[in-house]
Amino acid sequence: MGCSKGSKTMWFLQKVTDVQNKGKLSRCSRQLARIGERIRVRFLHVVTHIHLNIKSHCSTLASLLPSLEGVLSAILIVIGSSRLEISRLY
């Protein structure tokens, strides 16, 4: 039913890259996109670290982490999409 892990995030990042390549984002928007990417990378690193630690102790909790990652990735996608929409207004 769902998309592969991180596919929506990767889709969003590709869209940001496409728009950047066309020169349609302002300098500020490009900086925000880069900051968003750094946050996403750090978040995935932390989630992976937590996932490995919990998995070694409790498989039930570990099974919940992919869902949490999906929810937080979706939040980042919504934030990023909002930035794209705002940048199109200017």
Secondary structure as GFF3:
##gff-version 3
##sequence-region A 1 90
A	DSSP	alpha_helix	7	21	.	.	.	ID=ss1
A	DSSP	alpha_helix	27	57	.	.	.	ID=ss2
A	DSSP	alpha_helix	59	89	.	.	.	ID=ss3
###
